[in-house]
Amino acid sequence: MINTSPWDEINIPKKDFNVRQISEKTIVPCYWARDSKGNCLFIIELKGDHTLQFRKDFIKVNGIVCSGIVNLAT
């Protein structure tokens, strides 16, 4: 069995993020991404400002770090 991940094909950028959309056929756009430190990211693009809801319903999950909300549109 070959161990591969979707992040293997995404280059590490010098700044910001490099992203790859998972599928154009999803209701909510989702992306695999890498940041300039080489971290592997999973990005869900939601319309509107969900900051208050995110902070209210924050759940800690071991092995996954939620580092905040990033606006990719800017």
N, C-alpha and C positions, 0 to 999 in steps of 0.2 A: 504494500500500500504506500502510495506517495503522499507525503505530508506537504500540502500547499495551502496557501491562504490567498484571499483576494488582494491583500496588501502587498504580496510579493511582486506584483506587476506595477505598483505605484512608486515612482521615484520620490526620494526625499527632497523637498524644495529648500532653497537657501533661506526663504522667508515665507510666511503665510501657510497655505495648505495646497496640496495637490489632491484632487478628488476624482472619483470615478462613480458615475451613477449606476446603481445596482440594476435597475430596469426602468424603462419609460412607461411600463404598463401598471405601475402601482398607483394607488390613490394618493398616498403621501410620498413625495420624493425622498428617497433614501440614498446615501452615498457611503462608500468606503473612502477613507482619506488618510493621508500622512501629513504630519506637521514638520516643521523645520528641525525638531529634535529627534525625528524618526518614530514618534509615537504613532500607533495605529488608532484610527478614529472611526466611529460609526456615527454618521450625521443624519438626523431626521429633520427635514425642512417643513416647518409649520408656518402657516400664514397667521399674522397678527402677533400681538405681544402676550406671551404666556409666562412672563416673569413671575407674577404673583402666584399663579397656580403651581408653577415649578417649585417655588420656595415653600409653599404651603404643603404640598404632597411629596416632599423630598424623601426618598427612601435610600438608605445606604445598602449597597450590594457589594459583597466582597469580591475583589478581582476586577471591578469596574470603577473607574473614577469619573464622577460627574463634576467637571471643572467649571461649569457655568454655561451661560447661553451666549452663543456667538451669532452675530448677524452677518451672514455671508453676502447679503445684498449690498453692503456698504463697501 
